Amino acid sequence: MIKILTHHNFTDIKYHWDQVFKKSSNPTVFLTSWWNEAWHKYIDNHASIEIIEIYENEHLIGIAPLSIKDKTITFIGDKDLYDYRDFIVIEGKEVIFFEQLYNHLNKLSWDRIELNSIPVNSPTLCYLPGIFEVEKNKVELFSENSTPTLLLPENWDEYLSKLSKKNRHELKRKIKRLESQTNYQIHICKGKEIHESCLQHFITLHKLSSEEKFDFWNPGREMFFNNISDQLICNEMLILHSLILDNKSVATNFILKSEESFLLYNSGFDPSFSQYSVGLLNTAFAIKYAISSGQKEFNFLKGKEKYKYHLGAQDMNIFNISISK
C-alpha cells in the first residue's frame, strides 16, 4: 500500500526527514533537514515548498524536498549555498520511490522540472530520466559543473608522489619558502571547541579574499551561515583549519566533516600575505591533516578553480535534469 503526504513547512516533517536521511543511499550535509530549514528561513521564506513523503506499507521510504514557482518544480535551495541537492531515499527503495514520485508529480500543475546539483553517484540519475521519458516528456541530462575531489593515500609522502612533477615542485618550493621566511603555525579548531569569535574571524578573512567574496555576504546569508554553523558544531561536523604567521591568522578553511571525507565549503585569506601563497598552502596543510585523520577523500566542492587541480583533485561532475511536458 502506497501513501503520499505533502508538507508546506518543516515543523511537521523534521523528525521523519532526519530518520530517512540516516538510512539514505547518498547522505550529504546539504540534504539534512536543518540545512534546508535554515535556507528557507533566512534566504527565501516566501518560497513555496512542497516536501513530499512517500510511504510503502506504512514505512516512509523517501522524501522529495521540492519548491514550485511559476509552474516550475525545483529542489529547495540555491546554487550559491548548496553544492549538492537531491532526493532523500532509503537505500534499496529507489525503484518504488521514483515510480510513485512520478505518479504524484503528474497530478500537480507544472510545465518544467529543473533539478540542479545532483551528484554523479546519485540514484536519481539512474531512475528519474527514464521514467519521464517513457511518457514522452522531453528530458535533458547534462553536466552543469564539477566538485573536484582528491582520493587520499595512506601518507603525505605518497600524496606528494602522486602530484605531477611540476605541481609537486611548486608545492615543495612554496612550503620551503614559508618555512625559511616565516614563523608559521597550523591551528585546528573543531567541533564544540569553536567559538563565535572564530567564526567571525573566518567571515572577516573570507570578505578580505576578493571583491566577489565580499559581495557574497548580506544579512540573510550571515544569519544562514551562523545557524548552520551552530548545527555543524553540535554535530561535530565543522573544522576551522587556519594558517598562522607571526601570531596572526592569515588563512582559514571552513571544512565540513563527514564520516570519510573533508568537504572544503569555503575559505578565506589575507591578501597582504599572498606572496606566501597562504590560501593554497593552508589548503595543502588541511589535506595533510585529512590524511593523518584517516579520511578517504578531500572534496573541494563546486567550482573549477585552478588551485584545486594543482593540489591533485580530479573532476567529479554534478548534473542537471531538465524535464518539460
C-alpha positions as CSV (number, residue, x, y, z in Angstrom):
1,M,0.0,0.0,0.0
2,I,1.3,3.4,-1.0
3,K,0.7,6.6,0.9
4,I,1.9,10.1,-0.1
5,L,1.8,13.1,2.2
6,T,2.8,16.7,1.4
7,H,4.0,19.3,3.8
8,H,4.5,23.1,3.3
9,N,6.6,23.6,6.4
10,F,9.5,21.9,8.2
11,T,7.8,21.6,11.6
12,D,5.7,18.5,10.7
13,I,8.4,16.7,8.7
14,K,11.6,17.3,10.5
15,Y,11.7,14.1,12.7
16,H,10.8,11.9,9.7
17,W,13.3,13.7,7.5
18,D,16.1,13.0,9.9
19,Q,15.2,9.3,10.2
20,V,15.2,8.8,6.4
21,F,18.4,10.8,6.0
22,K,20.3,8.3,8.2
23,K,19.2,5.4,6.0
24,S,19.6,7.1,2.6
25,S,22.0,6.0,-0.1
26,N,23.7,9.3,-0.6
27,P,23.7,11.4,2.7
28,T,25.4,14.7,2.5
29,V,25.1,17.6,4.9
30,F,23.2,19.7,2.2
31,L,20.4,17.2,2.4
32,T,19.8,17.5,6.2
33,S,16.5,18.9,7.4
34,W,18.3,21.7,9.3
35,W,20.3,22.9,6.3
36,N,17.1,23.2,4.2
37,E,15.1,24.7,7.0
38,A,17.8,27.4,7.6
39,W,17.8,28.2,3.9
40,H,14.0,28.6,3.8
41,K,14.0,30.7,7.0
42,Y,16.9,33.1,6.2
43,I,17.3,33.1,2.4
44,D,13.8,32.7,0.9
45,N,11.0,32.4,3.4
46,H,8.5,33.2,0.6
47,A,9.5,30.1,-1.4
48,S,6.5,27.7,-2.0
49,I,7.9,24.5,-0.5
50,E,6.4,21.1,-1.4
51,I,8.0,18.5,0.8
52,I,6.7,15.1,-0.3
53,E,6.8,11.9,1.9
54,I,6.3,8.6,0.2
55,Y,5.3,5.6,2.3
56,E,5.2,1.9,1.4
57,N,3.2,-0.3,3.7
58,E,3.2,2.5,6.4
59,H,7.0,2.7,6.2
60,L,8.5,6.0,5.0
61,I,10.9,5.2,2.1
62,G,11.8,8.7,0.8
63,I,11.4,12.4,0.8
64,A,11.3,14.9,-2.1
65,P,12.3,18.4,-0.9
66,L,10.8,20.5,-3.7
67,S,9.7,24.0,-4.4
68,I,7.1,25.1,-7.1
69,K,7.1,28.6,-8.6
70,D,5.7,29.8,-11.9
71,K,4.8,26.2,-12.8
72,T,8.4,25.1,-12.5
73,I,9.4,22.4,-10.0
74,T,12.9,22.7,-8.4
75,F,14.7,21.4,-5.4
76,I,14.7,23.6,-2.2
77,G,17.8,25.7,-2.1
78,D,20.1,27.5,-4.5
79,K,23.4,27.1,-6.2
80,D,25.3,29.6,-4.0
81,L,24.7,27.8,-0.7
82,Y,24.3,24.2,-1.8
83,D,26.9,22.1,-3.6
84,Y,24.7,19.1,-3.8
85,R,20.9,18.7,-4.0
86,D,18.9,15.5,-4.3
87,F,16.0,13.3,-3.1
88,I,16.4,11.5,0.2
89,V,15.7,7.9,-0.4
90,I,16.2,4.8,1.7
91,E,18.8,2.6,0.0
92,G,17.1,-0.3,-1.9
93,K,13.8,1.6,-2.3
94,E,14.7,3.7,-5.2
95,V,12.5,2.0,-7.8
96,I,9.3,2.3,-5.9
97,F,10.1,5.8,-4.7
98,F,10.7,7.2,-8.2
99,E,7.7,5.5,-9.7
100,Q,5.4,6.9,-7.0
101,L,7.1,10.3,-7.2
102,Y,6.4,10.4,-10.9
103,N,2.8,9.4,-10.4
104,H,2.4,12.2,-7.8
105,L,4.1,14.9,-9.8
106,N,1.9,14.2,-12.8
107,K,-1.1,15.2,-10.6
108,L,0.4,18.6,-10.0
109,S,0.3,21.7,-12.3
110,W,3.7,22.2,-13.8
111,D,5.4,23.0,-17.2
112,R,9.0,22.3,-16.3
113,I,11.1,20.4,-13.8
114,E,14.6,21.8,-13.2
115,L,16.7,19.7,-10.8
116,N,20.3,21.1,-10.2
117,S,23.5,20.0,-8.5
118,I,22.8,16.2,-8.5
119,P,26.0,14.3,-7.5
120,V,27.4,11.8,-10.0
121,N,26.8,8.8,-7.8
122,S,23.1,9.6,-7.1
123,P,20.4,7.0,-8.0
124,T,18.3,9.9,-9.2
125,L,20.4,10.0,-12.4
126,C,19.7,6.3,-13.0
127,Y,16.0,6.2,-12.4
128,L,14.2,9.6,-12.9
129,P,15.1,10.4,-16.5
130,G,14.0,7.0,-17.9
131,I,10.6,7.2,-16.0
132,F,9.7,10.5,-17.5
133,E,11.0,9.6,-21.0
134,V,8.6,6.7,-21.2
135,E,5.7,9.1,-21.2
136,K,7.2,11.1,-24.0
137,N,8.3,14.1,-21.9
138,K,11.4,16.0,-23.1
139,V,14.2,15.0,-20.8
140,E,17.7,16.5,-20.8
141,L,20.5,15.3,-18.6
142,F,23.8,17.2,-18.7
143,S,26.8,18.1,-16.6
144,E,26.5,21.5,-15.1
145,N,29.6,21.8,-13.0
146,S,32.2,19.8,-11.1
147,T,33.2,19.2,-7.5
148,P,36.9,18.4,-7.9
149,T,37.8,15.6,-5.4
150,L,41.1,14.2,-4.2
151,L,41.2,10.5,-3.2
152,L,43.6,10.4,-0.2
153,P,46.5,8.0,0.0
154,E,48.0,6.5,3.2
155,N,50.5,9.2,3.9
156,W,51.8,12.7,2.9
157,D,54.8,11.4,1.0
158,E,52.6,9.2,-1.1
159,Y,50.3,12.2,-1.7
160,L,53.2,14.3,-2.9
161,S,54.5,11.5,-5.2
162,K,51.1,11.4,-7.0
163,L,51.2,15.0,-8.0
164,S,52.6,15.9,-11.4
165,K,56.3,16.8,-11.4
166,K,55.5,20.5,-11.9
167,N,52.8,20.7,-9.2
168,R,54.9,18.7,-6.7
169,H,57.9,21.0,-7.3
170,E,55.8,24.1,-6.9
171,L,54.2,23.0,-3.7
172,K,57.5,21.9,-2.1
173,R,59.0,25.3,-3.2
174,K,56.2,27.2,-1.6
175,I,56.4,25.2,1.6
176,K,60.2,25.7,1.8
177,R,59.8,29.4,1.3
178,L,57.2,29.6,4.1
179,E,59.4,27.6,6.4
180,S,62.5,29.7,5.7
181,Q,61.0,33.2,5.8
182,T,58.2,33.0,8.4
183,N,57.5,31.6,11.8
184,Y,54.3,29.8,10.9
185,Q,51.9,27.5,12.8
186,I,48.8,25.4,12.0
187,H,45.8,25.9,14.2
188,I,42.9,23.4,14.0
189,C,39.7,24.3,15.8
190,K,36.9,21.7,15.6
191,G,33.5,20.7,17.0
192,K,32.5,22.3,20.2
193,E,35.9,24.0,20.6
194,I,34.8,26.5,18.0
195,H,33.5,29.8,19.4
196,E,31.6,32.7,17.8
197,S,34.8,34.8,17.6
198,C,36.4,32.0,15.5
199,L,33.5,32.1,13.0
200,Q,33.5,35.9,12.8
201,H,37.2,35.8,12.1
202,F,36.7,33.4,9.3
203,I,34.0,35.7,7.8
204,T,36.4,38.6,8.0
205,L,39.1,36.7,6.1
206,H,36.6,35.5,3.6
207,K,35.5,39.1,2.9
208,L,39.1,40.2,2.5
209,S,39.9,37.5,-0.1
210,S,38.2,39.1,-3.1
211,E,35.6,41.6,-4.1
212,E,33.3,38.7,-5.2
213,K,33.5,37.1,-1.8
214,F,32.9,40.5,-0.1
215,D,29.8,40.9,-2.2
216,F,28.6,37.4,-1.2
217,W,27.7,38.5,2.3
218,N,24.3,40.1,3.2
219,P,22.3,39.9,6.4
220,G,20.3,36.9,5.3
221,R,23.4,34.9,4.3
222,E,25.1,35.8,7.5
223,M,22.2,34.6,9.6
224,F,22.1,31.4,7.5
225,F,25.8,30.9,8.0
226,N,25.6,31.4,11.8
227,N,22.6,29.0,12.0
228,I,24.2,26.1,10.0
229,S,27.5,26.7,11.9
230,D,25.7,26.1,15.2
231,Q,24.2,22.9,13.8
232,L,27.6,21.7,12.4
233,I,29.3,22.4,15.8
234,C,26.6,20.5,17.7
235,N,27.1,17.5,15.3
236,E,30.9,17.7,15.5
237,M,31.0,18.3,11.7
238,L,32.8,21.6,11.5
239,I,36.6,22.2,11.3
240,L,38.3,25.6,11.0
241,H,41.8,25.0,9.7
242,S,44.0,28.1,9.9
243,L,47.5,29.1,8.9
244,I,49.1,31.4,11.5
245,L,52.0,33.8,10.6
246,D,53.7,35.6,13.4
247,N,50.7,35.0,15.7
248,K,48.2,36.3,13.1
249,S,45.7,34.1,11.3
250,V,46.2,34.8,7.6
251,A,44.1,32.0,6.1
252,T,41.2,29.8,7.2
253,N,39.3,26.9,5.7
254,F,35.7,26.2,6.6
255,I,35.6,22.4,6.3
256,L,32.6,20.1,6.6
257,K,33.5,16.7,8.0
258,S,31.6,13.6,7.1
259,E,32.4,10.0,8.0
260,E,35.2,9.6,5.5
261,S,35.5,12.9,3.8
262,F,36.6,16.5,4.3
263,L,34.5,18.9,2.3
264,L,36.0,22.4,1.7
265,Y,32.9,24.5,1.9
266,N,34.7,27.8,1.8
267,S,38.0,29.6,2.5
268,G,39.4,33.0,3.2
269,F,42.8,34.6,3.4
270,D,44.5,37.9,3.9
271,P,45.8,39.2,0.5
272,S,48.6,41.2,2.2
273,F,50.3,37.8,2.7
274,S,49.7,36.5,-0.8
275,Q,53.4,36.4,-1.5
276,Y,53.5,33.3,0.6
277,S,50.5,31.7,-1.2
278,V,48.8,31.4,2.2
279,G,45.5,30.3,0.8
280,L,46.9,27.4,-1.2
281,L,49.3,26.3,1.5
282,N,46.6,26.3,4.2
283,T,44.6,24.0,1.9
284,A,47.6,21.8,1.3
285,F,48.1,21.5,5.1
286,A,44.4,20.7,5.5
287,I,44.9,17.9,3.1
288,K,47.8,16.7,5.2
289,Y,45.6,16.8,8.3
290,A,42.9,14.9,6.5
291,I,45.4,12.1,5.6
292,S,46.6,11.9,9.1
293,S,43.0,11.7,10.3
294,G,42.3,8.7,8.2
295,Q,39.9,10.4,5.7
296,K,39.3,8.7,2.4
297,E,38.8,11.8,0.3
298,F,39.2,15.6,0.3
299,N,36.3,17.2,-1.7
300,F,36.9,20.8,-2.9
301,L,33.2,21.1,-3.7
302,K,31.8,23.2,-6.6
303,G,33.9,25.1,-8.9
304,K,36.9,24.5,-11.3
305,E,39.5,26.9,-9.8
306,K,43.0,26.0,-10.9
307,Y,44.5,25.6,-7.5
308,K,42.3,22.5,-6.9
309,Y,43.9,20.7,-9.8
310,H,47.4,21.9,-8.7
311,L,46.7,20.1,-5.5
312,G,45.8,16.9,-7.3
313,A,42.0,17.0,-7.5
314,Q,40.1,15.2,-10.3
315,D,36.8,16.3,-11.7
316,M,33.6,14.7,-10.2
317,N,30.7,16.0,-12.3
318,I,27.4,17.2,-10.9
319,F,24.3,17.1,-13.1
320,N,21.2,18.9,-14.1
321,I,17.9,17.1,-15.1
322,S,15.6,19.3,-17.1
323,I,12.1,17.9,-18.0
324,S,9.4,19.6,-20.0
325,K,6.0,18.3,-20.8
